[in-house]
Amino acid sequence: MNASSVIEVEVDSSTNDNLHFAPLQRRVRGRFDYNRDTEPKAKLRTGEWPHPVPGQRIALDLTAGTGSIIEPLREPEARIMREKIERSGMGIAENETFTGIHVPTWLYWIKRAVESGLARIVNNAKLPDKIDGEPQLSFITRPRKNPNDRLAEAIDTNTRVLTELLKSLAKR
């Protein structure tokens, strides 16, 4: 991925929360730190887990139109923590890449996660002030078309039909 067109965020809130990432309709694991004040009884386990478990990262390549869920525990420098987690009976997710995504939707939901404090940018990218395109905001029902878009489509269809009619009349 071209670094200048990639936005990468780590799910990391001050309250050790996970993130429900709407475009994928699933949970993305957040950073877990036993030392945070939101986990008072968990502090008893800081001797066993002195370092935080890094949150999964969401990456968006604006140029290529691809998105990724990156599992930092799969990286070589996380080998010791990965092995410790696997020994405790838990599994480690695989890295995933998604092609043909709707970039405005992913960008909207990433931006919303960062602005709400559930994620933080990790690659010095800048979130754009304005999102080009219409993001999908609801995943329960099909997105409704804007009435103006429907009108424009109808006008385009009528124009094509009339153009074909005039061409056929001109040939006579």
C-alpha positions as a Markdown table, in Angstrom:
| # | Residue | x | y | z |
|---|---|---|---|---|
| 1 | Met | 0.0 | 0.0 | 0.0 |
| 2 | Asn | 1.2 | 3.5 | -0.8 |
| 3 | Ala | 1.9 | 5.1 | 2.6 |
| 4 | Ser | 0.6 | 8.5 | 1.6 |
| 5 | Ser | -2.9 | 7.2 | 0.7 |
| 6 | Val | -3.3 | 4.8 | 3.7 |
| 7 | Ile | -5.0 | 5.7 | 6.9 |
| 8 | Glu | -4.4 | 3.2 | 9.7 |
| 9 | Val | -6.0 | 3.3 | 13.1 |
| 10 | Glu | -5.6 | 1.1 | 16.2 |
| 11 | Val | -8.8 | 0.4 | 18.2 |
| 12 | Asp | -7.7 | 1.9 | 21.5 |
| 13 | Ser | -10.0 | 3.6 | 24.0 |
| 14 | Ser | -9.3 | 4.7 | 27.5 |
| 15 | Thr | -11.9 | 2.1 | 28.8 |
| 16 | Asn | -10.5 | -1.0 | 27.0 |
| 17 | Asp | -13.4 | -1.2 | 24.7 |
| 18 | Asn | -13.8 | -3.1 | 21.4 |
| 19 | Leu | -15.2 | -1.4 | 18.3 |
| 20 | His | -18.2 | -2.5 | 16.3 |
| 21 | Phe | -17.1 | -1.6 | 12.8 |
| 22 | Ala | -20.3 | -1.0 | 10.9 |
| 23 | Pro | -19.0 | -1.5 | 7.4 |
| 24 | Leu | -18.0 | -5.1 | 8.3 |
| 25 | Gln | -20.9 | -5.6 | 10.8 |
| 26 | Arg | -18.5 | -7.1 | 13.3 |
| 27 | Arg | -16.3 | -6.4 | 16.3 |
| 28 | Val | -12.7 | -5.3 | 16.0 |
| 29 | Arg | -10.7 | -6.1 | 19.2 |
| 30 | Gly | -9.5 | -3.1 | 21.1 |
| 31 | Arg | -6.3 | -2.6 | 23.1 |
| 32 | Phe | -6.5 | -4.1 | 26.6 |
| 33 | Asp | -4.3 | -2.7 | 29.3 |
| 34 | Tyr | -4.5 | -4.1 | 32.8 |
| 35 | Asn | -3.0 | -0.8 | 34.1 |
| 36 | Arg | -5.9 | 1.4 | 33.1 |
| 37 | Asp | -8.0 | 2.8 | 35.9 |
| 38 | Thr | -11.1 | 1.3 | 34.4 |
| 39 | Glu | -10.0 | -2.2 | 35.4 |
| 40 | Pro | -9.4 | -2.0 | 39.2 |
| 41 | Lys | -9.5 | -5.8 | 39.8 |
| 42 | Ala | -7.5 | -6.4 | 36.7 |
| 43 | Lys | -4.5 | -4.6 | 38.3 |
| 44 | Leu | -4.0 | -7.8 | 40.3 |
| 45 | Arg | -2.9 | -9.5 | 37.1 |
| 46 | Thr | -0.4 | -6.8 | 36.0 |
| 47 | Gly | 2.5 | -9.1 | 37.2 |
| 48 | Glu | 1.3 | -11.7 | 34.7 |
| 49 | Trp | 0.4 | -9.2 | 32.0 |
| 50 | Pro | 2.7 | -6.2 | 32.4 |
| 51 | His | 2.3 | -5.0 | 28.8 |
| 52 | Pro | -1.0 | -4.1 | 27.1 |
| 53 | Val | -2.4 | -6.4 | 24.5 |
| 54 | Pro | -2.4 | -4.2 | 21.3 |
| 55 | Gly | -5.7 | -3.6 | 19.6 |
| 56 | Gln | -6.4 | -4.7 | 16.0 |
| 57 | Arg | -5.8 | -2.1 | 13.4 |
| 58 | Ile | -8.1 | -1.0 | 10.6 |
| 59 | Ala | -6.3 | 0.2 | 7.5 |
| 60 | Leu | -7.9 | 2.0 | 4.5 |
| 61 | Asp | -6.0 | 2.5 | 1.2 |
| 62 | Leu | -7.8 | 5.5 | -0.4 |
| 63 | Thr | -6.1 | 5.0 | -3.8 |
| 64 | Ala | -6.5 | 1.2 | -4.2 |
| 65 | Gly | -10.0 | 1.1 | -2.6 |
| 66 | Thr | -9.0 | -1.7 | -0.2 |
| 67 | Gly | -9.4 | -2.1 | 3.5 |
| 68 | Ser | -7.7 | -4.4 | 6.0 |
| 69 | Ile | -8.0 | -5.6 | 9.6 |
| 70 | Ile | -4.5 | -6.1 | 10.8 |
| 71 | Glu | -3.8 | -8.3 | 13.8 |
| 72 | Pro | -0.6 | -6.9 | 15.5 |
| 73 | Leu | -0.2 | -10.1 | 17.4 |
| 74 | Arg | 0.8 | -11.7 | 14.1 |
| 75 | Glu | 3.8 | -9.4 | 13.8 |
| 76 | Pro | 7.3 | -10.8 | 14.6 |
| 77 | Glu | 7.8 | -8.4 | 17.5 |
| 78 | Ala | 4.7 | -9.7 | 19.2 |
| 79 | Arg | 5.9 | -13.3 | 19.2 |
| 80 | Ile | 6.2 | -13.6 | 23.0 |
| 81 | Met | 2.8 | -12.2 | 23.8 |
| 82 | Arg | 1.2 | -14.2 | 20.9 |
| 83 | Glu | 2.6 | -17.4 | 22.4 |
| 84 | Lys | 1.5 | -16.5 | 25.9 |
| 85 | Ile | -2.0 | -15.9 | 24.6 |
| 86 | Glu | -2.1 | -19.1 | 22.6 |
| 87 | Arg | -0.9 | -21.1 | 25.7 |
| 88 | Ser | -3.8 | -19.7 | 27.6 |
| 89 | Gly | -6.1 | -21.3 | 25.1 |
| 90 | Met | -7.2 | -18.2 | 23.1 |
| 91 | Gly | -6.8 | -17.9 | 19.4 |
| 92 | Ile | -5.2 | -15.1 | 17.4 |
| 93 | Ala | -7.1 | -13.7 | 14.4 |
| 94 | Glu | -5.6 | -13.7 | 10.9 |
| 95 | Asn | -4.9 | -10.5 | 9.0 |
| 96 | Glu | -7.7 | -9.8 | 6.5 |
| 97 | Thr | -7.9 | -7.7 | 3.3 |
| 98 | Phe | -11.1 | -6.5 | 1.7 |
| 99 | Thr | -11.2 | -5.4 | -1.9 |
| 100 | Gly | -13.8 | -3.4 | -3.7 |
| 101 | Ile | -15.0 | -1.7 | -0.6 |
| 102 | His | -17.0 | 1.5 | -0.5 |
| 103 | Val | -14.3 | 4.0 | 0.5 |
| 104 | Pro | -16.6 | 6.8 | 1.7 |
| 105 | Thr | -18.3 | 4.4 | 4.1 |
| 106 | Trp | -15.1 | 3.0 | 5.5 |
| 107 | Leu | -13.6 | 6.5 | 5.9 |
| 108 | Tyr | -16.8 | 7.8 | 7.6 |
| 109 | Trp | -16.8 | 5.0 | 10.2 |
| 110 | Ile | -13.0 | 5.2 | 10.8 |
| 111 | Lys | -13.3 | 9.0 | 11.2 |
| 112 | Arg | -16.2 | 8.5 | 13.6 |
| 113 | Ala | -14.2 | 6.0 | 15.7 |
| 114 | Val | -11.2 | 8.3 | 16.0 |
| 115 | Glu | -13.4 | 11.4 | 16.8 |
| 116 | Ser | -15.3 | 9.4 | 19.5 |
| 117 | Gly | -12.0 | 8.2 | 21.2 |
| 118 | Leu | -12.5 | 4.5 | 20.3 |
| 119 | Ala | -9.5 | 4.5 | 17.9 |
| 120 | Arg | -6.3 | 6.4 | 17.3 |
| 121 | Ile | -4.3 | 7.1 | 14.1 |
| 122 | Val | -1.1 | 5.1 | 14.1 |
| 123 | Asn | 0.6 | 6.0 | 10.8 |
| 124 | Asn | 0.7 | 9.8 | 10.9 |
| 125 | Ala | -2.0 | 10.0 | 8.2 |
| 126 | Lys | -4.5 | 12.9 | 8.3 |
| 127 | Leu | -8.2 | 12.3 | 8.2 |
| 128 | Pro | -9.8 | 14.5 | 5.6 |
| 129 | Asp | -12.2 | 17.2 | 6.7 |
| 130 | Lys | -14.7 | 16.3 | 4.0 |
| 131 | Ile | -15.6 | 12.9 | 2.7 |
| 132 | Asp | -16.1 | 12.7 | -1.1 |
| 133 | Gly | -19.1 | 10.5 | -1.8 |
| 134 | Glu | -22.1 | 9.4 | 0.2 |
| 135 | Pro | -21.2 | 7.0 | 3.1 |
| 136 | Gln | -23.6 | 4.3 | 4.1 |
| 137 | Leu | -24.9 | 5.1 | 7.5 |
| 138 | Ser | -27.5 | 2.4 | 8.0 |
| 139 | Phe | -26.9 | -1.3 | 7.6 |
| 140 | Ile | -30.3 | -2.5 | 8.7 |
| 141 | Thr | -32.2 | -1.7 | 5.6 |
| 142 | Arg | -31.1 | -0.9 | 2.0 |
| 143 | Pro | -29.9 | 2.6 | 1.7 |
| 144 | Arg | -32.6 | 4.9 | 0.3 |
| 145 | Lys | -31.7 | 6.8 | -2.8 |
| 146 | Asn | -31.9 | 10.6 | -2.7 |
| 147 | Pro | -35.0 | 11.7 | -4.7 |
| 148 | Asn | -32.8 | 14.0 | -6.7 |
| 149 | Asp | -30.6 | 11.1 | -7.7 |
| 150 | Arg | -33.7 | 9.1 | -8.8 |
| 151 | Leu | -34.9 | 12.1 | -10.8 |
| 152 | Ala | -31.5 | 12.5 | -12.5 |
| 153 | Glu | -31.5 | 8.8 | -13.4 |
| 154 | Ala | -35.0 | 9.1 | -14.9 |
| 155 | Ile | -34.0 | 12.1 | -16.9 |
| 156 | Asp | -30.9 | 10.3 | -18.2 |
| 157 | Thr | -33.0 | 7.3 | -19.2 |
| 158 | Asn | -35.5 | 9.5 | -21.0 |
| 159 | Thr | -32.6 | 11.3 | -22.8 |
| 160 | Arg | -31.1 | 7.9 | -24.0 |
| 161 | Val | -34.5 | 6.7 | -25.2 |
| 162 | Leu | -35.2 | 10.0 | -27.1 |
| 163 | Thr | -31.7 | 10.0 | -28.6 |
| 164 | Glu | -32.2 | 6.5 | -30.0 |
| 165 | Leu | -35.6 | 7.5 | -31.3 |
| 166 | Leu | -34.2 | 10.5 | -33.1 |
| 167 | Lys | -31.4 | 8.4 | -34.6 |
| 168 | Ser | -33.8 | 5.9 | -35.9 |
| 169 | Leu | -36.1 | 8.6 | -37.4 |
| 170 | Ala | -33.1 | 10.4 | -39.0 |
| 171 | Lys | -32.1 | 7.1 | -40.8 |
| 172 | Arg | -35.5 | 7.0 | -42.6 |
